[in-house]
Amino acid sequence: MKSSGSITAGKDSKTGSARDALWPNYSPPQDLVITHGLGSELFTAAGDAYLDFLSGIAVTSFGHAHPHLVAALNEQSGKVWHLSNVFRIPAAERLAGRLSEHSFADRVFFANSGTEAVEAGIKAIRGYQLASGNADRYRIIGFSGSFHGRTLAALAAAGNESHMRGFIPMDYGFDQVEWENLPQLKQAIGANTAGIILEPVQGEGGIRPISAEFMQQVKGLCEEHGLVLMMDEVQCGVGRSGKLFAHQHYGITPDVMALAKGLGGGFPVGACLTTEAIGETMVVGTHGSTFGGNPLAMAVGNAVMDLLLEPGQLDEVTAKSDYLMDHLQKLVAQFPKLIVSIHGLGLMIGIKCVVPCGDMLNKLRSKKLLVGKSGANMIRLLPPLNISYEHLDQALQIIEEALLEFQDA
């Protein structure tokens, strides 16, 4: 059936504000424009200070304008911005070596984002099976409630119909099973299955840490059937869980892992980590990225690793997580008709709401506390890893004030 109108219909003149030139796929608050940040705070042109408990969705892992990160970027920016991977990039080699030293991995591929890191992992899974003589093993199993990014394969891996609708004309070789449903998982494994992808802590799906029992069961099934186990730690990795990588809480190792977000502390960077057996199959010509691993990103990534690896840094994340969760549990007991439970791991925390979480988010923002939302009517807290106890107390006070106002309304 032919279209009855032109795709340019309605475009008579270029009028309106500058923001009208943007795609309307985001919906930021129109009355809030941030000009700069410092530590755990963001500031407007009018001088209003907002406490940042969203961190760019777990990206600004050490807050805003951290002097060590700023210095690393400034130093590199005066040397060389871009080379392309047709040349060696020493900072990339150093960061890859450090990630390898502190993880299961032997090989690292650098990209620009989490979804690109996931795509690299998907290709690595299938590339490994192909190189192993298993060309018929290409299907990958994911779980309900997952989020792996916005590219087509990443959308297909998660299987979220609201994200896929109108964009995915086929299944792209992915199967989905219910979160922590072992019988379904066993049934989904077939002759064409190549691997399994999961988030140790689901972000969009409701800040759900996987249970230790199910994680062990998944690992066992991968070993039994010769499947590649891939962890998506784009949000929950890089220290956010209280360990360098969230899967380390479970005493197992994956074969592939995707990282991004906090790894660049605010600068775009993604990484796909693999074992030697998988990484060595990704030979020249199998994959690439124009900007992935560029000198600017690698300088900042190494600076983030400097901070993460400081003695006691991850212990501090755990201590602050325990402090925050303990006080949030007290608020659940105090306001059971407004919030019902606390979820998460480390400084990746969800507050399950009874009131609409959008209303709660707006109320908190009006009180100068910035938070996010997650699935299942949940408020998402993702403060910087180096958040102070003073700012933890300030956030808790704001949350309590907001709950009191809901209670009295």
C-alpha positions in Angstrom: 0.0 0.0 0.0 1.4 3.4 -1.0 1.7 6.2 1.4 -0.8 8.9 0.9 1.5 11.8 2.0 5.0 13.1 1.7 7.5 12.5 4.5 8.2 16.2 4.4 4.5 17.1 4.9 4.1 19.7 7.6 7.6 21.1 7.4 6.8 24.5 6.0 9.4 26.6 7.9 12.2 26.2 10.3 10.8 28.0 13.4 10.9 27.2 17.1 13.5 26.9 19.7 16.9 25.2 19.3 15.7 22.2 21.3 13.0 21.6 18.7 15.8 20.4 16.3 16.4 17.4 18.5 14.5 14.1 18.1 11.6 14.0 20.6 12.7 10.6 21.9 13.7 12.0 25.3 11.6 13.8 27.7 13.8 15.9 30.0 12.3 18.3 32.5 12.0 21.6 30.6 12.6 23.8 33.7 15.9 22.2 34.7 19.1 23.1 32.8 22.4 22.0 34.5 25.5 24.2 33.8 28.1 22.4 35.8 28.8 19.9 38.5 31.2 19.3 41.4 31.5 16.1 43.3 28.0 14.7 44.1 26.3 18.0 43.2 24.9 19.6 40.0 24.3 23.3 39.6 22.0 25.4 37.5 22.6 28.9 36.0 20.6 30.3 38.9 22.9 28.7 41.4 20.5 26.0 42.6 22.4 22.9 43.9 21.0 19.4 43.2 22.2 16.3 44.9 23.0 13.8 42.2 21.8 10.2 43.0 21.5 9.2 39.4 25.1 9.8 38.2 24.1 9.9 34.6 22.6 6.4 35.1 25.7 4.9 36.9 28.1 6.7 34.6 29.8 9.5 36.7 31.3 6.9 39.1 33.4 9.4 41.0 31.1 12.4 40.7 31.6 15.5 38.6 34.8 17.3 37.8 36.9 14.8 39.8 40.4 16.4 39.8 42.2 13.2 38.8 39.9 12.5 35.9 40.0 16.1 34.7 43.8 16.2 34.9 44.0 12.9 32.9 41.7 14.2 30.1 43.3 17.6 30.0 46.8 16.2 29.7 45.8 13.8 26.9 43.8 16.4 25.0 46.9 18.5 24.5 48.7 15.5 23.0 46.6 13.5 20.5 42.8 13.0 20.4 42.5 10.2 17.8 44.7 7.8 15.9 42.5 4.9 14.8 43.3 1.3 15.7 45.5 1.0 12.6 48.1 2.2 15.1 49.1 1.0 18.5 47.5 3.0 21.4 49.7 2.5 24.5 47.0 3.7 26.9 44.6 1.1 25.5 47.2 -1.6 26.0 47.7 -0.5 29.6 44.0 -0.4 30.4 43.4 -3.8 28.8 46.3 -5.2 30.9 44.8 -3.8 34.1 41.3 -5.1 33.4 42.8 -8.5 32.6 45.0 -8.5 35.7 42.0 -7.9 37.9 39.4 -10.1 36.2 38.9 -13.5 34.6 39.7 -12.1 31.2 42.7 -12.5 28.9 41.6 -10.3 26.0 39.8 -6.9 25.8 38.0 -5.1 23.0 37.3 -1.4 23.5 34.1 0.3 22.1 32.3 3.6 22.8 29.3 2.4 24.8 27.6 -0.4 26.6 25.4 -1.5 23.7 28.5 -1.7 21.5 30.3 -3.8 24.1 27.3 -6.1 24.2 27.3 -6.4 20.4 30.9 -7.3 20.5 30.2 -10.0 23.1 27.4 -11.4 21.0 29.7 -11.6 18.0 32.4 -13.2 20.1 30.0 -15.9 21.3 29.0 -16.8 17.8 32.5 -16.4 16.5 33.9 -18.8 19.0 31.3 -21.5 18.3 31.9 -21.1 14.6 35.7 -21.4 15.0 35.1 -24.4 17.2 33.4 -26.2 14.3 29.9 -25.5 15.7 28.4 -23.4 12.9 24.9 -24.4 13.8 25.3 -23.0 17.3 24.3 -19.4 17.0 21.2 -18.9 19.3 21.7 -17.0 22.6 19.4 -17.2 25.6 18.4 -14.0 27.5 16.1 -13.3 30.4 12.9 -11.4 30.9 13.3 -7.9 32.5 16.8 -7.6 31.0 18.2 -4.5 29.2 21.3 -4.8 27.1 21.2 -1.7 25.0 19.4 0.0 22.1 21.0 -1.6 19.0 19.0 -4.2 17.2 20.8 -7.3 18.5 20.9 -5.9 22.0 17.2 -5.3 21.9 16.6 -8.8 20.5 18.7 -10.3 23.3 16.6 -8.6 26.0 13.3 -9.4 24.2 11.4 -6.4 25.7 8.5 -6.0 23.4 8.0 -2.3 24.2 11.6 -1.6 23.1 11.4 -4.0 20.0 8.1 -3.0 18.6 8.4 -1.8 15.0 12.2 -2.3 14.9 12.8 -6.0 15.1 11.3 -8.0 12.2 12.7 -11.3 13.3 14.2 -12.9 16.5 17.8 -12.4 15.4 18.7 -15.7 16.9 17.7 -15.1 20.5 15.4 -16.9 23.0 14.1 -15.5 26.2 13.1 -17.2 29.4 11.7 -15.9 32.7 14.1 -14.5 35.2 15.4 -17.3 37.5 13.1 -19.9 35.9 15.4 -23.0 35.8 12.9 -25.4 34.1 12.3 -22.9 31.3 16.0 -22.3 30.9 16.7 -26.0 30.6 13.9 -26.4 28.1 15.3 -23.5 26.0 18.7 -25.1 25.6 18.9 -26.9 22.3 21.2 -28.1 19.6 21.5 -24.5 18.2 22.2 -22.8 21.5 25.6 -21.0 21.6 25.4 -19.1 24.9 23.6 -17.4 27.7 23.6 -13.6 28.5 22.5 -12.1 31.8 22.9 -9.1 34.1 24.1 -10.1 37.6 22.0 -7.2 38.8 19.1 -6.2 36.5 18.9 -2.4 36.1 15.8 -1.7 34.0 14.1 -4.8 35.3 13.8 -3.6 38.8 17.3 -3.6 40.5 17.2 -7.3 40.9 20.4 -9.1 41.9 20.4 -12.7 40.7 20.3 -15.3 43.4 23.5 -17.2 44.2 21.7 -20.5 43.6 20.5 -19.6 40.1 23.8 -18.1 39.1 25.5 -21.4 40.0 22.8 -23.3 38.1 23.4 -21.2 35.0 27.1 -21.7 35.2 26.6 -25.5 35.6 24.3 -25.6 32.5 26.9 -23.7 30.5 29.6 -26.2 31.5 27.4 -29.2 30.8 26.3 -28.1 27.4 29.4 -26.3 26.2 27.7 -22.9 26.2 29.4 -19.5 26.5 28.4 -17.5 29.6 28.2 -13.8 29.1 27.7 -11.2 31.8 26.3 -7.8 31.0 27.9 -5.6 33.7 27.5 -2.3 31.9 25.6 -0.8 34.9 26.4 -3.1 37.8 30.2 -3.5 37.1 33.2 -1.2 37.7 32.9 -1.1 41.5 29.2 -0.3 41.8 28.3 -3.6 43.6 31.1 -3.2 46.1 33.4 -5.5 44.2 35.2 -4.6 41.0 32.7 -6.8 39.1 29.3 -7.9 40.3 29.7 -11.6 39.3 32.6 -11.8 41.9 29.9 -11.9 44.6 28.9 -15.3 43.3 32.2 -17.1 43.1 31.9 -17.9 39.4 33.6 -16.6 36.3 32.0 -15.8 32.9 33.6 -16.3 29.5 32.6 -12.9 28.2 31.7 -9.6 30.0 30.5 -6.3 28.8 31.5 -3.1 30.6 30.8 0.6 30.1 29.1 3.5 32.0 31.3 3.9 35.1 34.5 2.8 33.4 34.8 6.2 31.8 33.6 8.2 34.7 31.5 10.3 32.3 33.6 9.9 29.2 32.1 7.5 26.6 33.9 4.1 26.8 32.8 0.5 26.5 34.8 -2.8 26.8 34.2 -6.4 26.0 36.3 -8.8 28.0 36.8 -12.4 27.1 38.9 -15.5 27.9 41.8 -16.3 25.6 39.9 -19.1 23.9 37.2 -16.7 22.8 39.3 -13.6 22.2 41.7 -15.3 19.9 38.9 -16.1 17.5 38.3 -12.4 16.9 41.1 -12.0 14.3 41.7 -9.1 12.0 38.6 -8.2 10.1 36.1 -9.8 12.4 35.2 -6.7 14.3 36.2 -3.1 14.8 35.3 0.4 16.0 36.5 3.8 14.6 36.5 5.6 18.0 36.7 2.6 20.3 39.9 2.7 22.5 40.8 6.2 21.4 43.5 8.0 23.4 41.1 10.4 25.2 38.8 7.6 26.4 41.8 5.4 27.4 43.4 8.2 29.5 40.2 8.6 31.5 39.6 4.9 31.8 43.0 4.4 33.3 42.4 7.3 35.7 39.1 5.7 36.8 41.0 2.4 37.4 43.5 4.4 39.5 40.7 5.5 41.8 38.9 2.1 41.9 42.1 0.3 42.8 43.0 2.6 45.7 43.2 0.5 49.0 39.8 0.4 50.7 37.8 2.1 47.9 35.6 -0.9 47.3 35.2 -1.6 51.0 33.9 2.0 51.3 31.3 1.3 48.7 30.1 -1.7 50.7 30.0 0.2 53.9 28.1 3.1 52.4 25.7 0.7 50.8 25.0 -1.0 54.1 24.4 2.4 55.7 22.0 3.6 53.0 20.1 0.4 52.8 19.7 0.2 56.6 18.2 3.6 56.8 16.0 3.0 53.8 14.6 -0.1 55.5 13.7 2.0 58.4 11.7 4.3 56.1 9.9 1.2 54.7 8.9 0.4 58.3 7.8 4.0 58.9 5.9 4.4 55.6 4.6 0.9 54.6 1.7 2.4 52.6 4.0 4.4 50.4 7.1 2.2 49.9 7.3 -1.5 50.4 10.8 -2.8 49.9 14.4 -2.1 49.2 16.4 -3.9 46.6 19.9 -4.0 45.1 23.6 -4.6 45.7 26.3 -2.1 46.6 25.4 1.5 45.5 22.8 0.2 42.9 19.6 0.5 45.0 15.9 0.4 44.2 13.0 1.6 46.3 9.8 -0.3 45.5 7.0 2.3 45.6 3.2 2.1 46.2 2.7 5.7 45.1 3.6 6.1 41.3 7.4 6.2 41.1 7.1 9.1 38.6 5.3 11.2 41.3 8.0 10.2 43.8 10.8 11.2 41.3 9.2 14.6 40.7 8.7 15.2 44.4 12.3 14.4 45.1 13.5 16.6 42.2 11.5 19.5 43.6 13.5 19.0 46.8 16.8 19.1 44.9 17.4 15.3 44.9 17.9 13.7 41.4 17.1 10.0 41.1 16.0 7.6 38.4 13.2 5.1 37.8 13.3 1.4 37.1 10.9 -1.4 36.3 8.0 -2.4 38.6 7.3 1.1 40.0 10.7 1.6 41.5 12.9 4.6 42.3 16.6 3.9 41.4 19.4 5.3 43.5 22.9 5.4 41.8 25.0 7.8 43.8 28.7 8.3 43.0 31.0 5.6 44.5 32.8 8.2 46.5 29.6 9.8 47.9 30.1 11.3 51.4 28.1 10.2 54.5 27.0 13.9 54.7 25.3 13.6 51.3 23.9 10.2 52.2 22.2 11.7 55.2 21.0 14.7 53.2 19.4 12.4 50.6 17.8 10.3 53.3 16.3 13.4 54.9 14.9 14.5 51.6 13.3 11.1 50.9 11.8 11.1 54.4 10.4 14.7 53.9 8.9 13.6 50.6 7.2 10.6 52.1 5.8 12.7 54.9 4.3 15.0 52.4 2.7 12.1 50.5 1.4 10.7 53.8 -0.2 14.1 54.7 -1.7 14.8 51.3 
